[in-house]
Every structure is written in structure tokens, then in C-alpha cells.
Amino acid sequence: MVDLINSEDRGVAEAVGSQRLAIADAIELVVEAFRSGGRMIYVGAGTSGRL
């Protein structure tokens, strides 16, 4: 079970790594929106802990 969890966690890191430029672009858009007075509204069970 531990090996499976470790393998799945590694897959997440690899997926994020392969998309790092797109993620950085999205972050820049969010920062720009916040700086111009924008805000983030989120809903859902457990969402706040993941943001």
C-alpha cells in the first residue's frame, strides 16, 4: 500500500512538472486580477484546505 501511495504521489509531481509553464502563466493571470481589485470566491467541501 505504501508503495502504491508513493507511486501515485510521484505521478502527481511529474504531471505538475510537465505543466509548470502553463501553471506559471495561470498564476500571473491570477496575480494581475487580484492587483486590479479582483477576488476569488470558492465553494465546496474541503476546498479551502486545498487552496
C-alpha distance matrix in Angstrom:
0.0 3.8 5.4 5.1 6.3 8.6 9.8 10.7 12.4 14.3 15.5 16.9 18.7 20.1 21.3 23.0 24.5 26.0 27.7 28.9 32.5 32.3 30.4 33.2 35.8 34.4 34.3 38.0 39.0 37.4 39.2 42.4 42.1 41.6 44.5 46.8 46.1 43.1 40.4 37.0 36.4 33.0 31.9 28.8 26.5 24.5 26.1 27.9 24.8 23.6 27.1
3.8 0.0 3.8 5.4 5.1 6.1 8.5 9.9 10.5 12.3 14.3 15.6 16.7 18.4 20.1 21.4 22.6 24.5 26.3 27.0 30.8 30.9 28.8 31.3 34.2 33.0 32.6 36.1 37.4 35.9 37.3 40.7 40.7 40.0 42.7 45.2 44.6 41.8 39.2 35.9 35.7 32.4 31.7 28.9 26.6 24.1 25.5 26.9 23.6 22.4 25.7
5.4 3.8 0.0 3.8 5.5 5.0 6.0 8.6 9.8 10.5 12.3 14.4 15.4 16.4 18.4 20.2 20.9 22.5 24.7 25.7 29.4 29.7 28.0 30.5 33.3 32.4 32.3 35.7 37.1 35.9 37.5 40.7 40.9 40.4 43.1 45.5 45.2 42.4 40.0 36.8 36.8 33.6 33.1 30.4 28.5 26.1 27.1 28.6 25.4 23.8 26.8
5.1 5.4 3.8 0.0 3.8 5.4 5.1 6.2 8.6 9.9 10.6 12.6 14.5 15.4 16.6 18.7 20.0 21.2 23.1 24.5 28.1 28.0 26.4 29.2 31.8 30.6 30.8 34.3 35.4 34.2 36.0 39.1 39.1 38.8 41.7 43.8 43.5 40.5 38.1 34.7 34.5 31.2 30.6 27.8 26.0 23.9 24.8 26.8 23.9 22.0 25.2
6.3 5.1 5.5 3.8 0.0 3.8 5.5 5.2 6.1 8.6 9.9 10.8 12.6 14.4 15.5 16.9 18.5 20.2 21.7 22.7 26.4 26.2 24.2 26.9 29.6 28.3 28.1 31.7 32.8 31.4 33.1 36.3 36.2 35.7 38.6 40.9 40.4 37.5 35.0 31.6 31.4 28.2 27.7 25.0 23.1 20.7 21.6 23.3 20.3 18.5 21.8
8.6 6.1 5.0 5.4 3.8 0.0 3.8 5.5 5.1 6.2 8.7 10.1 10.8 12.4 14.4 15.6 16.5 18.5 20.4 21.1 24.9 25.2 23.3 25.6 28.6 27.7 27.4 30.8 32.3 31.1 32.5 35.7 36.0 35.6 38.1 40.6 40.4 37.7 35.4 32.2 32.5 29.5 29.4 27.1 25.4 22.7 23.2 24.6 21.4 19.5 22.3
9.8 8.5 6.0 5.1 5.5 3.8 0.0 3.8 5.5 5.1 6.4 8.9 10.1 10.6 12.5 14.5 15.3 16.6 18.8 20.1 23.7 23.9 22.5 25.1 27.8 27.1 27.3 30.6 31.9 31.1 32.8 35.8 36.1 36.0 38.6 40.9 40.9 38.0 35.9 32.8 33.1 30.1 30.1 27.8 26.4 24.0 24.2 26.0 23.2 20.8 23.4
10.7 9.9 8.6 6.2 5.2 5.5 3.8 0.0 3.8 5.4 5.0 6.5 8.9 9.9 10.7 12.6 14.3 15.5 17.1 18.5 22.1 21.8 20.3 23.2 25.6 24.5 24.9 28.3 29.3 28.3 30.3 33.2 33.3 33.3 36.0 38.1 38.0 35.0 32.8 29.5 29.7 26.6 26.5 24.1 23.0 20.8 20.8 22.8 20.3 17.7 20.4
12.4 10.5 9.8 8.6 6.1 5.1 5.5 3.8 0.0 3.8 5.3 5.2 6.5 8.8 10.0 10.9 12.5 14.5 15.9 16.6 20.3 20.4 18.4 20.9 23.7 22.7 22.5 26.0 27.3 26.2 27.7 30.9 31.1 30.8 33.4 35.8 35.7 32.9 30.7 27.6 28.0 25.2 25.4 23.3 22.2 19.5 19.4 20.8 18.1 15.5 18.0
14.3 12.3 10.5 9.9 8.6 6.2 5.1 5.4 3.8 0.0 3.8 5.4 5.2 6.2 8.6 10.0 10.5 12.4 14.5 15.3 18.9 19.5 18.0 20.3 23.2 22.7 22.7 25.9 27.5 26.8 28.2 31.2 31.8 31.8 34.1 36.6 36.8 34.2 32.3 29.4 30.2 27.6 28.1 26.4 25.5 22.8 22.3 23.7 21.0 18.2 20.3
15.5 14.3 12.3 10.6 9.9 8.7 6.4 5.0 5.3 3.8 0.0 3.8 5.5 5.1 6.1 8.6 9.7 10.6 12.6 14.2 17.7 17.7 16.6 19.4 21.8 21.2 21.8 25.0 26.2 25.8 27.6 30.4 30.8 31.1 33.6 35.7 36.1 33.2 31.4 28.4 29.1 26.4 26.9 25.2 24.7 22.4 21.6 23.4 21.3 18.1 20.1
16.9 15.6 14.4 12.6 10.8 10.1 8.9 6.5 5.2 5.4 3.8 0.0 3.8 5.4 5.1 6.2 8.5 10.0 10.9 12.2 15.7 15.4 13.8 16.6 19.1 18.2 18.6 21.9 23.0 22.3 24.2 27.0 27.3 27.5 30.1 32.2 32.4 29.5 27.7 24.7 25.4 22.9 23.5 22.0 21.7 19.3 18.2 19.9 17.9 14.6 16.3
18.7 16.7 15.4 14.5 12.6 10.8 10.1 8.9 6.5 5.2 5.5 3.8 0.0 3.8 5.5 5.2 6.0 8.6 10.1 10.3 14.1 14.7 13.0 15.1 18.1 17.7 17.7 20.8 22.5 21.9 23.3 26.2 27.0 27.1 29.3 31.7 32.2 29.6 28.0 25.3 26.5 24.3 25.5 24.3 24.0 21.3 20.0 21.1 18.9 15.7 16.9
20.1 18.4 16.4 15.4 14.4 12.4 10.6 9.9 8.8 6.2 5.1 5.4 3.8 0.0 3.8 5.5 5.0 6.2 8.8 9.9 13.3 14.1 13.3 15.6 18.2 18.3 18.8 21.6 23.2 23.3 24.8 27.3 28.3 28.8 30.9 33.1 33.9 31.3 30.0 27.4 28.7 26.6 27.8 26.7 26.7 24.2 22.8 24.1 22.2 18.8 19.9
21.3 20.1 18.4 16.6 15.5 14.4 12.5 10.7 10.0 8.6 6.1 5.1 5.5 3.8 0.0 3.8 5.4 5.3 6.6 8.8 11.9 11.7 11.1 14.0 16.1 15.8 16.9 19.8 20.9 21.0 22.9 25.3 25.9 26.7 29.0 30.9 31.6 28.8 27.6 24.9 26.1 24.0 25.1 24.1 24.5 22.4 20.7 22.3 21.0 17.3 18.1
23.0 21.4 20.2 18.7 16.9 15.6 14.5 12.6 10.9 10.0 8.6 6.2 5.2 5.5 3.8 0.0 3.8 5.5 5.2 6.0 9.6 9.6 8.1 10.8 13.3 13.0 13.5 16.5 17.9 17.8 19.5 22.0 22.8 23.4 25.6 27.7 28.5 25.8 24.6 22.1 23.7 21.9 23.5 22.9 23.4 21.1 19.0 20.1 18.9 15.2 15.5
24.5 22.6 20.9 20.0 18.5 16.5 15.3 14.3 12.5 10.5 9.7 8.5 6.0 5.0 5.4 3.8 0.0 3.8 5.4 5.2 8.6 10.1 9.3 11.0 13.7 14.4 14.8 17.2 19.2 19.5 20.7 23.1 24.5 25.1 26.8 29.1 30.2 27.9 27.0 24.9 26.7 25.2 27.0 26.6 27.1 24.6 22.5 23.3 21.9 18.4 18.5
26.0 24.5 22.5 21.2 20.2 18.5 16.6 15.5 14.5 12.4 10.6 10.0 8.6 6.2 5.3 5.5 3.8 0.0 3.8 5.8 8.1 9.0 9.7 11.7 13.5 14.5 15.7 17.8 19.3 20.3 21.8 23.7 25.0 26.2 27.9 29.8 31.1 28.6 28.1 25.9 27.7 26.2 28.0 27.6 28.4 26.3 24.0 25.3 24.2 20.6 20.5
27.7 26.3 24.7 23.1 21.7 20.4 18.8 17.1 15.9 14.5 12.6 10.9 10.1 8.8 6.6 5.2 5.4 3.8 0.0 3.8 5.6 5.5 6.2 8.7 10.1 10.8 12.4 14.5 15.7 16.7 18.5 20.2 21.4 22.7 24.5 26.2 27.6 25.0 24.6 22.5 24.4 23.2 25.2 25.2 26.4 24.4 21.8 23.0 22.4 18.7 18.1
28.9 27.0 25.7 24.5 22.7 21.1 20.1 18.5 16.6 15.3 14.2 12.2 10.3 9.9 8.8 6.0 5.2 5.8 3.8 0.0 3.8 5.5 5.0 6.0 8.6 9.8 10.3 12.3 14.3 15.2 16.3 18.3 19.9 20.9 22.4 24.4 25.9 23.7 23.4 21.7 24.0 23.1 25.5 25.7 26.9 24.6 21.9 22.4 21.8 18.3 17.3
32.5 30.8 29.4 28.1 26.4 24.9 23.7 22.1 20.3 18.9 17.7 15.7 14.1 13.3 11.9 9.6 8.6 8.1 5.6 3.8 0.0 3.8 5.4 5.0 6.2 8.7 9.8 10.7 12.6 14.4 15.3 16.7 18.6 20.1 21.1 22.9 24.9 22.9 23.2 21.9 24.5 24.1 26.8 27.5 29.1 27.0 24.0 24.5 24.3 20.8 19.3
32.3 30.9 29.7 28.0 26.2 25.2 23.9 21.8 20.4 19.5 17.7 15.4 14.7 14.1 11.7 9.6 10.1 9.0 5.5 5.5 3.8 0.0 3.8 5.4 5.1 6.3 8.7 10.0 10.8 12.5 14.4 15.5 16.8 18.6 20.1 21.5 23.2 20.8 21.0 19.6 21.9 21.5 24.0 24.8 26.7 25.0 21.8 22.6 22.9 19.3 17.7
30.4 28.8 28.0 26.4 24.2 23.3 22.5 20.3 18.4 18.0 16.6 13.8 13.0 13.3 11.1 8.1 9.3 9.7 6.2 5.0 5.4 3.8 0.0 3.8 5.4 5.1 6.2 8.7 9.9 10.6 12.3 14.3 15.4 16.6 18.4 20.2 21.5 19.0 18.7 17.0 19.4 18.8 21.4 22.2 23.8 21.9 18.7 19.3 19.3 15.9 14.2
33.2 31.3 30.5 29.2 26.9 25.6 25.1 23.2 20.9 20.3 19.4 16.6 15.1 15.6 14.0 10.8 11.0 11.7 8.7 6.0 5.0 5.4 3.8 0.0 3.8 5.4 5.0 6.3 8.8 9.9 10.5 12.4 14.3 15.4 16.5 18.6 20.3 18.4 18.6 17.6 20.5 20.5 23.5 24.6 26.3 24.2 21.0 20.9 21.0 17.9 15.7
35.8 34.2 33.3 31.8 29.6 28.6 27.8 25.6 23.7 23.2 21.8 19.1 18.1 18.2 16.1 13.3 13.7 13.5 10.1 8.6 6.2 5.1 5.4 3.8 0.0 3.8 5.4 5.2 6.4 8.8 10.0 10.7 12.6 14.5 15.5 16.9 19.0 17.1 17.8 17.2 20.1 20.5 23.6 25.1 27.2 25.6 22.1 22.2 22.9 19.8 17.3
34.4 33.0 32.4 30.6 28.3 27.7 27.1 24.5 22.7 22.7 21.2 18.2 17.7 18.3 15.8 13.0 14.4 14.5 10.8 9.8 8.7 6.3 5.1 5.4 3.8 0.0 3.8 5.4 5.1 6.3 8.7 9.9 10.6 12.5 14.3 15.6 17.0 14.6 14.8 13.7 16.5 16.8 19.9 21.4 23.7 22.2 18.6 18.9 19.9 16.9 14.3
34.3 32.6 32.3 30.8 28.1 27.4 27.3 24.9 22.5 22.7 21.8 18.6 17.7 18.8 16.9 13.5 14.8 15.7 12.4 10.3 9.8 8.7 6.2 5.0 5.4 3.8 0.0 3.8 5.4 5.1 6.2 8.6 9.8 10.6 12.2 14.3 15.6 13.6 13.6 12.8 15.9 16.4 19.7 21.4 23.4 21.5 18.0 17.5 18.4 15.6 12.7
38.0 36.1 35.7 34.3 31.7 30.8 30.6 28.3 26.0 25.9 25.0 21.9 20.8 21.6 19.8 16.5 17.2 17.8 14.5 12.3 10.7 10.0 8.7 6.3 5.2 5.4 3.8 0.0 3.8 5.4 5.1 6.1 8.6 9.9 10.5 12.4 14.5 13.2 14.2 14.4 17.8 18.9 22.4 24.5 26.7 24.9 21.4 20.7 21.8 19.3 16.1
39.0 37.4 37.1 35.4 32.8 32.3 31.9 29.3 27.3 27.5 26.2 23.0 22.5 23.2 20.9 17.9 19.2 19.3 15.7 14.3 12.6 10.8 9.9 8.8 6.4 5.1 5.4 3.8 0.0 3.8 5.5 5.1 6.2 8.7 9.9 10.7 12.7 10.8 12.2 12.4 15.7 17.1 20.6 22.9 25.5 24.3 20.6 20.2 21.9 19.4 16.2
37.4 35.9 35.9 34.2 31.4 31.1 31.1 28.3 26.2 26.8 25.8 22.3 21.9 23.3 21.0 17.8 19.5 20.3 16.7 15.2 14.4 12.5 10.6 9.9 8.8 6.3 5.1 5.4 3.8 0.0 3.8 5.4 5.0 6.2 8.6 10.0 10.9 8.6 9.0 9.0 12.5 13.9 17.6 20.0 22.5 21.2 17.5 16.8 18.6 16.5 13.0
39.2 37.3 37.5 36.0 33.1 32.5 32.8 30.3 27.7 28.2 27.6 24.2 23.3 24.8 22.9 19.5 20.7 21.8 18.5 16.3 15.3 14.4 12.3 10.5 10.0 8.7 6.2 5.1 5.5 3.8 0.0 3.8 5.4 5.1 6.1 8.7 10.1 9.1 10.0 10.9 14.6 16.4 20.1 22.6 24.9 23.2 19.7 18.4 19.9 18.2 14.5
42.4 40.7 40.7 39.1 36.3 35.7 35.8 33.2 30.9 31.2 30.4 27.0 26.2 27.3 25.3 22.0 23.1 23.7 20.2 18.3 16.7 15.5 14.3 12.4 10.7 9.9 8.6 6.1 5.1 5.4 3.8 0.0 3.8 5.5 5.1 6.3 8.9 8.4 10.7 12.4 16.0 18.3 22.0 24.8 27.4 26.1 22.5 21.3 23.2 21.5 17.8
42.1 40.7 40.9 39.1 36.2 36.0 36.1 33.3 31.1 31.8 30.8 27.3 27.0 28.3 25.9 22.8 24.5 25.0 21.4 19.9 18.6 16.8 15.4 14.3 12.6 10.6 9.8 8.6 6.2 5.0 5.4 3.8 0.0 3.8 5.5 5.2 6.6 5.0 7.5 9.4 12.8 15.4 19.1 22.1 25.0 24.1 20.4 19.4 21.8 20.3 16.6
41.6 40.0 40.4 38.8 35.7 35.6 36.0 33.3 30.8 31.8 31.1 27.5 27.1 28.8 26.7 23.4 25.1 26.2 22.7 20.9 20.1 18.6 16.6 15.4 14.5 12.5 10.6 9.9 8.7 6.2 5.1 5.5 3.8 0.0 3.8 5.4 5.2 4.5 5.9 8.3 11.9 14.6 18.4 21.4 23.9 22.8 19.4 17.7 20.0 19.0 15.2
44.5 42.7 43.1 41.7 38.6 38.1 38.6 36.0 33.4 34.1 33.6 30.1 29.3 30.9 29.0 25.6 26.8 27.9 24.5 22.4 21.1 20.1 18.4 16.5 15.5 14.3 12.2 10.5 9.9 8.6 6.1 5.1 5.5 3.8 0.0 3.8 5.5 6.9 9.2 12.0 15.6 18.4 22.1 25.2 27.6 26.4 23.0 21.2 23.3 22.3 18.5
46.8 45.2 45.5 43.8 40.9 40.6 40.9 38.1 35.8 36.6 35.7 32.2 31.7 33.1 30.9 27.7 29.1 29.8 26.2 24.4 22.9 21.5 20.2 18.6 16.9 15.6 14.3 12.4 10.7 10.0 8.7 6.3 5.2 5.4 3.8 0.0 3.8 5.8 9.2 12.4 15.6 18.8 22.4 25.8 28.5 27.8 24.3 22.8 25.3 24.3 20.5
46.1 44.6 45.2 43.5 40.4 40.4 40.9 38.0 35.7 36.8 36.1 32.4 32.2 33.9 31.6 28.5 30.2 31.1 27.6 25.9 24.9 23.2 21.5 20.3 19.0 17.0 15.6 14.5 12.7 10.9 10.1 8.9 6.6 5.2 5.5 3.8 0.0 3.8 6.6 10.3 13.1 16.6 20.1 23.5 26.3 25.7 22.4 20.7 23.5 23.0 19.3
43.1 41.8 42.4 40.5 37.5 37.7 38.0 35.0 32.9 34.2 33.2 29.5 29.6 31.3 28.8 25.8 27.9 28.6 25.0 23.7 22.9 20.8 19.0 18.4 17.1 14.6 13.6 13.2 10.8 8.6 9.1 8.4 5.0 4.5 6.9 5.8 3.8 0.0 3.8 7.1 9.9 13.3 16.8 20.3 23.2 22.8 19.3 18.0 21.0 20.2 16.6
40.4 39.2 40.0 38.1 35.0 35.4 35.9 32.8 30.7 32.3 31.4 27.7 28.0 30.0 27.6 24.6 27.0 28.1 24.6 23.4 23.2 21.0 18.7 18.6 17.8 14.8 13.6 14.2 12.2 9.0 10.0 10.7 7.5 5.9 9.2 9.2 6.6 3.8 0.0 3.8 6.6 10.0 13.5 16.9 19.7 19.2 15.9 14.5 17.6 17.1 13.6
37.0 35.9 36.8 34.7 31.6 32.2 32.8 29.5 27.6 29.4 28.4 24.7 25.3 27.4 24.9 22.1 24.9 25.9 22.5 21.7 21.9 19.6 17.0 17.6 17.2 13.7 12.8 14.4 12.4 9.0 10.9 12.4 9.4 8.3 12.0 12.4 10.3 7.1 3.8 0.0 3.8 6.5 10.2 13.4 16.2 15.7 12.3 11.2 14.4 13.8 10.5
36.4 35.7 36.8 34.5 31.4 32.5 33.1 29.7 28.0 30.2 29.1 25.4 26.5 28.7 26.1 23.7 26.7 27.7 24.4 24.0 24.5 21.9 19.4 20.5 20.1 16.5 15.9 17.8 15.7 12.5 14.6 16.0 12.8 11.9 15.6 15.6 13.1 9.9 6.6 3.8 0.0 3.8 7.0 10.5 13.5 13.8 10.8 10.2 13.8 13.7 11.1
33.0 32.4 33.6 31.2 28.2 29.5 30.1 26.6 25.2 27.6 26.4 22.9 24.3 26.6 24.0 21.9 25.2 26.2 23.2 23.1 24.1 21.5 18.8 20.5 20.5 16.8 16.4 18.9 17.1 13.9 16.4 18.3 15.4 14.6 18.4 18.8 16.6 13.3 10.0 6.5 3.8 0.0 3.8 7.0 10.0 10.4 7.3 7.6 11.2 10.9 9.2
31.9 31.7 33.1 30.6 27.7 29.4 30.1 26.5 25.4 28.1 26.9 23.5 25.5 27.8 25.1 23.5 27.0 28.0 25.2 25.5 26.8 24.0 21.4 23.5 23.6 19.9 19.7 22.4 20.6 17.6 20.1 22.0 19.1 18.4 22.1 22.4 20.1 16.8 13.5 10.2 7.0 3.8 0.0 3.8 7.1 8.6 6.6 8.0 11.3 11.6 11.0
28.8 28.9 30.4 27.8 25.0 27.1 27.8 24.1 23.3 26.4 25.2 22.0 24.3 26.7 24.1 22.9 26.6 27.6 25.2 25.7 27.5 24.8 22.2 24.6 25.1 21.4 21.4 24.5 22.9 20.0 22.6 24.8 22.1 21.4 25.2 25.8 23.5 20.3 16.9 13.4 10.5 7.0 3.8 0.0 3.8 6.2 5.4 8.0 10.4 10.7 11.4
26.5 26.6 28.5 26.0 23.1 25.4 26.4 23.0 22.2 25.5 24.7 21.7 24.0 26.7 24.5 23.4 27.1 28.4 26.4 26.9 29.1 26.7 23.8 26.3 27.2 23.7 23.4 26.7 25.5 22.5 24.9 27.4 25.0 23.9 27.6 28.5 26.3 23.2 19.7 16.2 13.5 10.0 7.1 3.8 0.0 3.8 5.6 8.0 9.2 10.3 12.1
24.5 24.1 26.1 23.9 20.7 22.7 24.0 20.8 19.5 22.8 22.4 19.3 21.3 24.2 22.4 21.1 24.6 26.3 24.4 24.6 27.0 25.0 21.9 24.2 25.6 22.2 21.5 24.9 24.3 21.2 23.2 26.1 24.1 22.8 26.4 27.8 25.7 22.8 19.2 15.7 13.8 10.4 8.6 6.2 3.8 0.0 3.8 5.6 5.6 7.0 9.4
26.1 25.5 27.1 24.8 21.6 23.2 24.2 20.8 19.4 22.3 21.6 18.2 20.0 22.8 20.7 19.0 22.5 24.0 21.8 21.9 24.0 21.8 18.7 21.0 22.1 18.6 18.0 21.4 20.6 17.5 19.7 22.5 20.4 19.4 23.0 24.3 22.4 19.3 15.9 12.3 10.8 7.3 6.6 5.4 5.6 3.8 0.0 3.8 5.4 5.4 6.5
27.9 26.9 28.6 26.8 23.3 24.6 26.0 22.8 20.8 23.7 23.4 19.9 21.1 24.1 22.3 20.1 23.3 25.3 23.0 22.4 24.5 22.6 19.3 20.9 22.2 18.9 17.5 20.7 20.2 16.8 18.4 21.3 19.4 17.7 21.2 22.8 20.7 18.0 14.5 11.2 10.2 7.6 8.0 8.0 8.0 5.6 3.8 0.0 3.8 5.4 5.4
24.8 23.6 25.4 23.9 20.3 21.4 23.2 20.3 18.1 21.0 21.3 17.9 18.9 22.2 21.0 18.9 21.9 24.2 22.4 21.8 24.3 22.9 19.3 21.0 22.9 19.9 18.4 21.8 21.9 18.6 19.9 23.2 21.8 20.0 23.3 25.3 23.5 21.0 17.6 14.4 13.8 11.2 11.3 10.4 9.2 5.6 5.4 3.8 0.0 3.8 5.7
23.6 22.4 23.8 22.0 18.5 19.5 20.8 17.7 15.5 18.2 18.1 14.6 15.7 18.8 17.3 15.2 18.4 20.6 18.7 18.3 20.8 19.3 15.9 17.9 19.8 16.9 15.6 19.3 19.4 16.5 18.2 21.5 20.3 19.0 22.3 24.3 23.0 20.2 17.1 13.8 13.7 10.9 11.6 10.7 10.3 7.0 5.4 5.4 3.8 0.0 3.8
27.1 25.7 26.8 25.2 21.8 22.3 23.4 20.4 18.0 20.3 20.1 16.3 16.9 19.9 18.1 15.5 18.5 20.5 18.1 17.3 19.3 17.7 14.2 15.7 17.3 14.3 12.7 16.1 16.2 13.0 14.5 17.8 16.6 15.2 18.5 20.5 19.3 16.6 13.6 10.5 11.1 9.2 11.0 11.4 12.1 9.4 6.5 5.4 5.7 3.8 0.0
